[in-house]
Amino acid sequence: MSLFTHDNVLVLWQDVVKQAENHCLIELDPNLETYLISLLMRYTTKPEMTQQIFATAFLEALQLQENQRKICLQKIGDECLLFAGLFPHAIEKRHVNIAYFVDIGRSAYLTVSNTAHDLYWSLALRFVVLMDVLQSIRQHTDLLPLEAYEQWNEVGSQRAFRILQSYSRGVPFSKR
């Protein structure tokens, strides 16, 4: 008998996400929290997502029939969110910045959205907050000063701003 039943894994991810929310000093909307937990459960065993070129996949998905397009775009949004949240240090190896993943992920979710204020619209709107929560899961690998500045300056990450403040008393300037 395995200790890792679906219910046990669900409870573990719920605890991890709640702790990350507390670390970020936020409380996610229950629908977004549930979506994030199910996303983590679905992708835990799918390392192949780190090999994808998201911009190309996004453009290819736009050419598909409506039903298939929505499925592909949701997957792209999910994978961009997970990549930006769980693998921020791997981003520089791709010679792009975090905004690449945020912009493509948001665009994918917005394209899937049927109306303002549905789940996908909320995912697009709160993308950076969800990214911050995911990054907080990996507390032992905080951002370096330049990484934190980039995330704060490029996409408005409040978690990155707090990390910047921990390095210095000064308030950085934003180009936005």
Residue, then its C-alpha position, 0 to 999 in steps of 0.5 A: m500500500s502506497l503512502f502517496t494516495h491521491d488524497n494524501v498528495l492533495v493535502l500535501w499540496q494544499d499545505v505547501v500552497k497555504q504556506a507559500e501564500n503566508h510567506c507572500l503575505i497574500e490569500l488567494d481566491p479559493n478558485l485560484e488556489t484550487y486551480l494552482i493545487s490541481l496544476l501542481m498535482r498534474y505537472t509534478t511528473k511532467p518534466e518535458m515541459t521545460q523543453q518547450i519553446f512557448a512562443t512557437a507553441f502559442l502561435e501554433a495553438l492559434q491555428l487550431q480549431e477552437n476546442q483544440r486551441k483552447i486546450c493547447l492555450q490553457k496548457i501553455g498558460d499553465e506551463c508558463l506559470l509553472f516555469a516562471g514560478l518553479f524554475p526562475h533560475a533556469i530562465e536565464k539559460r534560455h536567454v529570455n527574461i521572466a516577462y517572456f513567460v508572464d506575457i505568453g502565459r497571460s496571453a494564453y489564459l486571456t485567449v481562452s477566457n470566455t468573459a471578463h471575470d471567469l477563471y482564465w481571466s482571473l489567472a491572467l490578471r493574477f499571473v504574477v501573484l500566482m508566480d510569486v506563490l510558486q516561487s515561495i514554495r522554493q524558499h531555500t532558493d531566493l532570488l539574487p538582487l539582479e533577479a529580484y530587480e528584474q522581476w519587480n521592474e519587468v512584471g511587478s512582482q511584490r515578492a521580488f520587491r520585498i527581497l530587494q528591500s531585504y538586500s538594501r534599505g534603498v528603494p529601487f527605481s522602476k522604468r515602468 
